[in-house]
Amino acid sequence: MTIVFDEKYMEHIQTLDHPESPSRLRAIREALEKHGLWKDIVSPRDASDEEVKKIHTPEYLGSLYITGERALTMDTIIHPETLSIARLAAGGSIIAAEKAWSDRKPSIALVRPPGHHSGSSYGMGFCYLNNIAIAAEQMMKKARKIAIVDIDVHHGNGTQDLFYRRPDILYISTHQSYIFPGTGYLEEVGEGDGKGYTINIPFESGTGDSSFEMAMDKIVIPTLDDYDPEMVLVSLGVDAHYRDPLASLSLSSSGYASEISSLLDFSKRRCSDRIAFYLEGGYDLESLGEVVAYTVGRFEDREIDLKHTKVRDTKCQGKETLEEVVEIQKRFWKLQ
């Protein structure tokens, strides 16, 4: 699996005690090195003005050019170097997608800062530029249809907003309900030509492995089969894990492994292995490291010994939510 990474991603520091810190990438690198998977490293490049402005407004970009320090939101701080690192993250995200497309081999963009809470004219939730959206837009030069699957615990409001009226980019999100950013309701299905091309699966606190497995089996994979994308991009947030300090879903490392395996299997079966993963959230370092190591190792046929595998949701706590999603989405997709 191709890994896109640069040491400069480690230089992004919001505040000294901020959860979205360089230690996240250090933990991932250590886990990959431990398993002999820190290889096939590709360097990123800066995203160009043209590439970024296909997603973000010139006015918003102008607001990120500063010489001092200011807050976009209370938890999202801009420093003089923020935009340059964010542009490198966006450029690395494009590289990851391009490599997956041309090489017909999965890739992973180990980038910071993350991006899925950033919209055309705003940043929030630790995000400045929407990495996965910028990559998706560039790949539309080659693909007719792309699917974005977001498995971060927080709804990717920025990504949804950007593609809410478009049928050429399908957006599917599993996330925890009633937490930041307060979006991603069942009824949010898209508008205009994009109606039906947004699927939200909001789970209540405590939902875990059995519910996520049903979501993949009953909704995510059947919808992807029906949509028939030429490429899949995944917002990989590991903060739905039961160890994560910023949320309260209960997905285990083995639950994550099952989700990732399903997406990799789909891409192999339907997209010629054209799938790229993008680092979003995940703030418990141990679970973050082992889930990313599994993601890379799975394609390399390397067995990763997962440590944090306690299953807390064995009776499909989210079944009612999933039934509601099916009822809403079966107007658009072949769901049962």
Secondary structure, 3 states (H helix, E strand, C coil): CEEECCHHHHHCCCCCCCCCCCHHHHHHHHHHHHCCCCCCEECCCCCCHHHHHCCCCHHHHHHHCCCCCEEEECCEEECCCHHHHHHHHHHHHHHHHHHHHHHCCCEEECCCCCCCCCECCECECCECCCHHHHHHHHHCCCCCCEEEEECCCCCCHHHHHHHCCCCCEEEEEEEECCCCCCCCCCCCCCCHHHCCCEEEEEECCCCEHHHHHHHHHHHHHHHHHHHCCCEEEEEECCCCECCCCCCCCEECHHHHHHHHHHHHHHHHHHCCCCEEEEECCCCCHHHHHHHHHHHHHHHCCCCCCCCCCCCCCCCCCCHHHHHHHHHHHCCCCCCC
